[in-house]
Amino acid sequence: MNSAPTEILHIGCGAGFSGDRWDAAVAVVRTLAAQPGPAVLMFETLAERTLALAQLRRRADPQAGYEPSLERFVAPVLRDCVAHGIPIVGNFGAANPRAAAACLRRLGESLGLPALRVAVVEGDNLLARLSPEQLQSLLPGQLKAHEAVSANAYLGAFEIAQALRAGAQIVVTGRVADPSLALGPMLAHFDWAADDWDRLACGTMAGHLLECGAQVCGGYFADPGVKDVPGIADVGFPIVEMHADGRFVVTKAHATGGCVDTRTVKEQLLYEIHDPARYLTPDVVADITEAEVTQLAADRVEVRGVRGHAAPASLKATVCFDAGWLAEGEISYAGPNAVARGRLAGEIVRDRLRRLGLTLPLRVDLIGQCSVFAADDGAGGDDAAQYENSPDVRLRVAAHAAGRDDADAVAREVLALYTCGPAGGGGVRTQVTNRLASDSCEVPRGWLQPGWSFVA
Amino acid sequence: MSRVTLPLHLLAHARSGDKGNRSNISVIAFDPRAWDVLLAQVTEARVAELFAARRPTRTARYVLPKLHAMNFVLDDILDGGVNASLNLDTHGKALSSLMLTLPITLDAALTRELGLELAASSI
């Protein structure tokens, strides 16, 4: 079946997380601008913990609390997006969408662009919307005594779609479901009905494939000799070509490295999915059990067969709490008997903390022998026996402490291994970081009034 | 008929993701001809055993035959998850590689068909 170009909406993704490459969107926008049809650029930069950190920054400074790299992400592409009529949709508003919008308008001014029409989507912040009693009633028992640092519901695609229909050049959101960043533009373009569950599910899975950036284009995929990826240092970011009937093709920015094939698409399709018959978002329940992927050409994979069911009655929310301190310390041992010296160093730290009366949750690993497969209590670490003669290991000690002083004490014990530990230890690094715990809960839709507005 | 044992790594690829204290790990066949073997041997019971040290409270397998893929969901294996675990890899991102160590036994004829006879002879 052939479609006229205008019947296809192109959606590119410029970032899949807050730490993503600042220049990735450039090739995406160049590709979007070179084709004649309508196109949209999305940025996904908001992980669970990112939002809580943003909320803390906003408390310290009312003008902060949005994506710290906002300008670095958008500046390289803003002029071209405006010139080619490519709207930008991003959850880079984090805990302060209005401040992010103001920042983007200033960025436009500094580039000599006419005043930008920037819209914000709001209503996700439960701390602002709900009474403390309402919030408490949502939380599991063990968290009721804690004061939440952040509490945000996952909003859907509809407010984004409305803002785009009204002519927004940039839509800034806080917490929305990641795939909704792509579904919003599709709703605005195709006018799919709010209960057209199959198409909403197709758009949601297209958004799901886009939302992690390069992860569908050969990023996070290479396994030399088993799964080789060409030009991976210049891995391209993804573009979806969405058809009105919900069928779509996944491809990537032109003249970039990486690859889009049935393997990369399958890996990303299942990424962070639980029951594939019930992938829940605020917009729809998507079912990929009958989905099929077909390689149409190099770096072009078609996805069909996604089905949808009615959206969930409630919205998921993530609540973050202050959770004390994480102390980490590392030191290296190499050459003869390295494993034995590393292990002794770990025992010394344990012994010292015991003598100091610090009974903290503690994890001790020898990087180079076993550092990630074992459980925190050491279970599963026995498998490391096969690496008993590893000539280069790095002790890592990690502990959880309620107070900063206890966390600092752990770091100091690792540091003291320089002079008081086994022979030949080198390269100590220590770090103490504030921790945020999170949990999720369900919020009745009626408790929230999501909305959007232009920022003057 | 002679049988050969290979790591799952040669027959399938995998990716792990996390939500809270729950990990999902996909297992995707490189070649549809290996699918029946994977269905029979990459089972909930064997995966629960492979991840026993992480003490999953539930191990569920979802099958997607049209993609020659399966999705494992392991509950409570991340020591509290990304915001609570003391693991270097708080997300459990590396657990897909643990999954790929699972030994799979198949007919020598199938290993030849899949072009894995060299790999099989070196193990």
Interface residues (C-beta under 8 A of the other chain):
Chain A: E48 R49 Y220 D223 V226 K227 R263 K266 E267 Q268 L269 L270 Y271 E272 I273 H274 D275 P276 A277 I288 T289 E290 A291 E292 V293 G305 C320 A323 L326 P361 L362 R363 D365 I367 S371 V372 F373 A374 A375 D376 A379 G380 G381 R396 A398 A399 H400 R435 L436 A437 S438 D439 S440
Chain B: H9 L10 H13 A14 R15 G17 D18 K19 G20 R22 N24 S26 I28 F30 A52 A53 R54 R55 A60 Y62 L64 K66 L67 A69 N71 V73 D79 G80 G81 V82 N83 A84 S85 L86 N87 L88 D89 A94 L95 L98
